Amino acid sequence: MTALDAIDRELLAHVADGIPLVAEPYAEIASQMGIDAADVIKRLERLRRDGVIKRFGLVVHHHELGYKANAMVVWDVPDEKIDALGKKLAAYGFVTLCYHRPRRLPQWPFNLFCMVHGKDRDTVRQQIAALNDETEIGSYPNAVLFSRRRFKQCGARYGAGSPSADVIPLDPIDRRIVNGLQGGFPVSKRPFFEAAEKLDIAEGDLISRLEVLCESGVLSRFGPMFNAEKLGGDVTLAAMAVPKNSFDRVADVVNAHPEVAHNYARDHRLNMWFVLSVERPEQIDEVIAEIETETGLPVFSMPKQEEYYVGLKVEI
């Protein structure tokens, strides 16, 4: 865990829901905190360098951009081969996430997970076939769990709302912004000016378009992505087998917990999959126990054992 002082934590709280969409956002944050703008920039640079902030930039709702074929692909591979195979999968450009997670026998025999996002299932199936055909991983048992419904997609601290599932049209400049700012954002006195120069648009136009993209639901927010572990917290992926006739009720119960960041229905006997992100590691067991009590159903926790790749970026 990275050592944070009280000012660091206050600063992270200020940017948790996104940075202000103004010409000098860090100066505005500094004014609200009663400190110097240069100190805000210096602290954010350090927090990013130390990995507390994974990256700055926009966080998209991929469904609203037409990426509706969301597949979690899993394999049961020998433990001694998982690192080599995980690194091979991570090298494919269409793989957006890749993790080693524990098996939960007998309900769940798989230990290598990756995500593939696409605009249609046929394309995603072709990409998954390439993984199986071009590496030895195809010789091991596997399963493809497409998402069927999205109940929640947000950061654990940012509220439980879900935007419309409709595809939202973007003009060429909007697409340039979405493509250009998923990879990062400057931490400087005039970050929107710097970003706008690279995108070949005016600073004011960039700010106003980002406001519209956030309001329309294309972006879930514009700001930092945090590393829960570096903040002393923890994250786990959890799954449940939920009877069809009580699925919506259970989803409401699960989503009512602010620690639940994402919740999807997927094609499998374990049909509800959600992410828990907490401020203290012991909260994982506490929240799972609460959900089990409230629903009467077991929850299978699959924490990250090893991270091979995290890079969800959708090209528009």
N, C-alpha and C positions, 0 to 999 in steps of 0.2 A: 504494500500500500504506500502510495506517495504521501509524504508529510505535507499537510495543508494547514495554513494558519486561518484565523477567523475571517480575514479579508478575502482570501482565496475562496472560501466557502460562500461568503456573501456574493462575490462576483459570479460564481457558478450559478447561484440561485437567480441572479439577474438575467443571465443569458440562457437559462434552461428552456424557456419557451420561445427563444429566438432573439436575435439582436434587433434593435430599432432600425427601421427602414428610413434612415435619414442620412444626410451627407457625412456626418461625423458621429457614427453610432457609439463608438467607444468613449467619446467625450460626453455624450448624453448619459451613458452608464456611469461615468465618473462623477458627473454632476449629481446624479441620484444617490450615489454612495458617499459623496463628500470627500473624494480623493482626486488626485491628479490624473488626467487622461493618459499621460505617459506611463504612469504606474499600471493602469488598466492594460495597456498594450503590452507592457513588459511581462505582467503576470499571465496574460493569455498566451503569449509566446512561450513562456516557460511551461505552462500547463499542457500546451500542445506538444512541446518538445519531450516532456516527461511521459506522454501517452495518456494523461488524464482526459484530455480532449482528443478523440481519435482523428477528427477532421472538422474543419469549418466548411460550411456551404449549404446548399439546399438539400432538403430531404423530400423525395418525391413520393407521391402515391402512384405506384406503377400501374394499378388497374385503370386509373383515370387517363393514363397515357397509352392505353391499348394493350398493355402487357397483362393479359388475363389468364394465360396458361402458366400457372405457378406450380411447379413440380418439386416435391421433396423426393430425392432419389437416395435409396439406402442399400447397402450391401453388408453381407456377413462375411468378413474376410479374416484370415488368420491374424491373430494379434501381432505376430512378429513381422507381418508384411504391411501393417496398416499405415505406418509412416511413409513408406516408399510409394504406396498407392495413393495416399492422400495428396502427396506432393505432385504426383502425375495428374490427378484430377484438377488440382488447383492451377495447372498450367494451361488449361483450356479456357479460351476467352469467354465462352458462354456460361461457364460455371461461376455463380455469383457468391456462393458461400461453400465452405468445405470444412467439416469438423469430424473429429473422433469423439464418439459418445458411447456410454456403456450400454451393453445389452440389458434387457430386463426379461429374462427367461421365466416361464415359457411364453409369455405374451409377446415378447419383442426380441428376435434373435440378431438384430442388425447393429453394427458398430461403426460404420462409416457413412456419413451423411453429406449430401451436397444439395444445393438448390440450383435449379435452372428456370429462368423466367423467359417467356416468349409470348408472341401475340396469338399463337394458335397451337393446339395440342400436337398436330402433325409435325410441325417444325421442332417442337421440344422433344418429341419421341425420336426423331431423326438424330438430334444432338445426343440424346442418351444412348442411342444405338452406336454412335461413334465412340463414346466412352467405352462401351462394352466390347466393341469390335477391335479397337486400336490398342487396348491394354489388356493385360491378363485379368482385370477385374471382372470381365464378362464371364469368367468361369466360376464365379462365386454366386451364391443365392442373392437375389436382389428383389426390390419392389419399388414401384413408382407410385407416389401418393400425390395425385393432383388435388389442388384445393377446389372445393365445391362452393363454399361460402366464406365470406370474410366478415367476421363479427367485430373485429377490433384491429386497428393498425395505428399505433402511436407509440411514442416513448412512454415509459412507465409513469413519468411524472407529468405528462402533458395532457391528461384528460382522456375520456373514453369515446369521444365522438368519432364517427366514421363518415367520410364524405360520400357523395353519390357514386354509384358504380358505373355511371355512364362515362363514355370516352369523351374527353373535353378537347375540342379543336384548338390548335395553336397556330399562330402565323409564323413565318420564317424567323422573325426576330425572337419570338418566344422560344422557339425550338433551339435557337443558338444559345440563349440564356440557360435553358435547362441542360443542354449538352455540355456547356462550358463551365458551369458552376457546381456540378456534382462532385468534381474532384478536389475542390478546395476554395478558399476565399482569403483575401489578404487580412492580416492583422496589422493595420497601419492607421495613420491619422485620417486619410480619405480612402477607405477601402473600396467604396463603390465607384469612385473615380478611377482607381487602378483597374478594377474589374471591367468597367465600361470601356476603357481604352483598349483592352485586349479583345473585347467583343465587338469593337468598332461601332459603339452606340454612345449616346449622350448619358451622362451620369443620372440626370433627372429621369430620363426615359427608363433606365434600368431600375431605379427605385420604384417608379410607378408601376412598371410591369410586374415586379416582384410582389407588390401589394395585391395586384389583381390575381396573380397565380396562387397566392396564399388564400385569398378570399374565395376563389373558385374551387379550391380543393385539389388542384394539381400538385401543390406543395403542402406537405403536412406542417412544415415550418421552415424558417431560414435561420440557421445558426449552428451551434456545435453538436456533435455526437459525443457522448461521454463514454468512458471506459469504467463500468461499474466496479470492476475488481480494483482498479487503481484508486478508486474513491473509498475503498474499504467495504464495498458491497459485493453482490454476487448475482449471477444470471443462470437460469436453467431453462431447458426446454422440457415441457411436460405434456403428457398425453393421457386421454381418458377414452374408455369405451362407453358411449352414451346411447341409451335406447332411443330409437328414432322418435317415438311419441313424446319424449321429454327433452329433446335436443335444445329447443329454443329456451325452455325454462332453465336448463343447466347453463347454457351460454350466458343468460342474464346474470346468473349467480356468479359465474367465473368472472365476467367482465366488470362486475361491481367492485372487484378488488382493484385498487389503484396500482398495485404491483404488476398487474397483467398488462403487458405491452402489446402483444399481438395474439389474436385468436382466430384460427381457421378451422373449418370443417374439411376433412380430407378423406379420400377414398381408401378406407382400410377399416378393419374391425376396431382398431384404435382410431376413432374418427374425429376427435376433437384435440387439436394441438395448439398449445399456447406457450408464450414466453413469460417467465417471471423475472423481474429485475428489482432487486431490493437494496436497501442502504446498509443492512447488516446481514452477513451470511446466515445467521440462525433464523432469519425471517423466512427463508425458503421453506424450511420444515414447518414453521408456524402457519404460513399461508396455505400450504398443501393440506395440513391437518384441518384447517378451517373449511377449505373447499370440500374435503372428503366428508366432514361432518354435515355440511350444508346440503350436499347432493346425495350422500349415501353411496358414493361411487369411489373406487380406488383411483388415485392419481399416480402415474409412473413418471418419476423425475429422471431426466437424462442430461446431467450437467456436462459441459464441455470438458473433454480430457486433453484435447490438443486442437489448436486452430491452425488450419493449413492455408486458408484464404478467406478474406472478407472484403468484398468489393462490389456490392450491388450498384450497378450503374446501367441505366437504360438509355439507349441511343434513340433519339426522336427524329 
